[in-house]
Amino acid sequence: MSYLALQNVSIQFGGLKAVDGVSFAVEKGQIFTIIGPNGAGKTTLFNLISRLYAASSGKIVFKGEDITQVPAQQIAARGIARTFQNIELFDNASTLQNLLVGRHRHSNTRFFEDLFFLPRVRREEVEHRRAAEEVMEFLRLQRYRDSLIGGLPYGVRKVVEVGRALCVGPELLLLDEPSSGLNVDETDRMADWILEINRRLGITILMVEHDMSLVSRVSDRVVALNYGRIMAEGSAQEVQSHPDVVAAYLGA
């Protein structure tokens, strides 16, 4: 049984089918990448998996569980975390505070315990901060620990967003265009982080990406979308050389 499986998934907005009968499977431990031209339906597919959108038809199965109807607020508890194409951080909060947001799913205290900061709350707070500090150390973000996000370079903010997703403690990490807006050196470092997250932390990664050098470097398997449908699937080299993919990017 596949770790994550999409079975004939579709979503329609009015008369437009943004995703049209998409099926593929991601195996545990893989780095699986979705490519395609703008408007192909890549981020829409991410929104379906993370349940921000409800599929019009089809099924999404994660670790043997049908999550097609699971509420979006319960997806993190299933072990799925994501980043966004446009950075979604709190500019007026510090790096540490942003990372602690990712620990929310691990909170088990009640309102009155939080209100009076009872011992159980204090113990949880220590554990949350320990986990966030470990993520900062892993991603080498310690120097930015108390810096406000709004004052950090764009490339650092991209890494902080990955860090916040790691604080969720995911088994499956969805990365939506992690190299978007980065220069060549920053993209190389992002590729290193992706490989480290996969190999050292053992996290399965599903990624949407445009940078083909990054795709070729890190991907175990690639699927290409266009107009909401799959054009090709295989290794990075196989997909990039597929005639339909070439035509979609360069024009027939």
N, C-alpha and C positions, 0 to 999 in steps of 0.2 A: 504494500500500500504506500502511495506517495505521501510525502510530508505535507505538501500543499497541492491541492488539485482544483483546477477550474474546469468545470464541465459545461460546455455550451452556454457560457455566460453572455448575456446581452443586457443593454440598457438603452432606452429610447427617451429622447427629450422632444416631445411633440412629434414631428415627422422625421426627426433625425435619429438614426441609430448610431450612437457614439461608440458603442462596443457591440459587435455583431457575431454572436456564436463562437466566442473565444474559448478554446480548451488547451490547457497545457499542465504539466506536472513539474513541481520542484522537489528534488530529493533532499533529505536531511544532510546538512553540511555543504551544500552547493552555494556558489555565487551565480545566480541566475539573472540575466539582464534582458530588459525589454528595450528595444530601439525602434525608431521610426520617425518620419518627418513630423513637423508641427501639425497638431490637429489629428494625429493618428489614433488617439484614444488611450495613450499611455497613462497619464495622470488619472483619467477617469477610471481606468482599471484599478489603480491604487486606491481610489476612493471607494470602489466597490469592495475590495478586500478589507479595508479598514472600516467599512460599513458607514462611511459618510454618505454614500448613495445606496439605495436599495436596487438590486438587480430586477429587471423586468422579467427575466427568465434565466434558467440555469441554476447551477449549484456551485458553492465554494466550500471545500472540505479541508480542514486543518487538523492534522494528527488524528484523523478518523472521525472528527466531529463536523457535522454540517453547521457552518457558521453563517449561512446565507441570511438568516433572520435574526441573528444575535444583535442586540442593541449596540450602537457604537461605543457607549460608555463601558461596555463589558469586554471589548476586544483586547485592551491592554492586559486584563486579568487572564486572558487566554494565552498570553506570552507573545503578543504581536505589538511592535512599536514602529513608529515611522518618523521620517523627517519630511519637510515640505520643500517644494521647488522655490518658493519665496520664503525667506527666513521668518519663522514665527516664534520670536523670542520676546521677552519683556525688556525693553530698552532701558528702563529706569531701575532695573534690578541688577544685582551683581551676577557674576558667573556662577558662584555657589548657589545663590537663590534660584537661578534658572534651572540648575541641575536638580535641586531639591523638588522642583515641580514634577519631575519624572518619577519621584518616589511616592507619589500620591497613591498609586494602586496598592502599595504595601502598608498603608495606614489602616489599623484595625481598632483605633480608639473611638470612643463615643463622644458626643458633643459636650456633655458635662465634664468628662475627663479632660478634654482640651481646654474647656473654660477655666478650670482650676489648676491646670498644668500638673496633674497628678503624676505619681511615680511611673505609671505605665506609659504616659505620654513622654516623660523625660527619657525613659529607656528607648522608646521608639525614635525619638529625636536624635539620640546618640547614634543609633544604628543607621538612620537615614544619612546623617552627616558623614559617618564612616564610609558608607557606600559611595556617596558623592565624591569624597576625597580620593577614593580608589580610582574612580573614573577620571578625575582630574589628573591623577598621577599617570594613569595609563595613556591618556591623550596629551600629556605634558602641558596642562593648562594651569598648573599651580601658580605661575606668575600673574595670572589674570583672575585669581580666586576672588578678590574683593573689588575688581574693576567693574564699573557699570557697562552693560552690553552696548549701550548706545555709543560709547567712546572707543570701542574696539575695532580693529581693522576687519574688513568684510570676511577675509579668509579665516580669521580666528573665530568669528561668529558662526561660520559654517561648521567648524569643528565643535563648537559649544553645542550646536543643535544636535549633532551626532551624539555628543556626550549626554545630553538630556534624554535622548532615546535609549541610550545604554543604561541609564539610571532606572528605567522601567524594569530592567532585568529580562530582556526579550530572548525568546528562542528563535523568533523570526524577525528580522529587521528589514523594513521597507525604506529604501533610500531613493528619494525622488530628485533626480538630477544633482547629485552631490558635488559635481565639479562646475555647476552653473555659476558664472561670474568670476571664476578663479583664473589666475594666470598659470603659465606652464609649470612653474616651480610648485605652486600651491596644489595644482592638479596632481603632480607627482606625489606630493605628501599625502593627499587624500587617497590616492591609490594604495599607498603604504598602509594607511589606517584601515582601509577596507580589508586588505589581506590580513592584517594583524587581528582585526575583530573576528574574522572568519576562522583563522588558523589557531590563534592563541585562546580566544574566548569560546570557540566552537559554535558560533552563532550563524545560522543559515541566513543568507542575504538575498533579497529580491530587489533589484535596482532598475530604475529608469535612467537612461543616460544617453547623451548626444555625442560626447567625446569618444571617438572610435579608438584612439590610442589607449584610453583608460579601459574601454570595453574589452579590447584585445588582451590587455595585461592581466585583468583580474577575473574574467568570466569563465566559468566552467561550461555554461550553456547560454545560448542567446535565442530570443525569438524576436522577429520583426513584425511590426503592425503597420497597417495603412488603411485609412478609412474604417477603423474599428475591426479589421479582420487580420488574421495571421497570414503573412506572405511567405515566411520561411522560418525554420527552426533548425538549430544545429550548433556547431562550434562557431566562435566569432568569425573565423576565416571563411567557413562555409556560408554563413549568413551574409557577410559583407560582399561576397562575390556572387551571390545569387542574382540572376538577371532582373527579377522583379524588384529586388531591393535597390539595385543600381538605378533602375528606371524611376523608382519612387523618389530617390534623392536627387538624381541628376536630370530627370525628365526623359520621357520615352523618345 
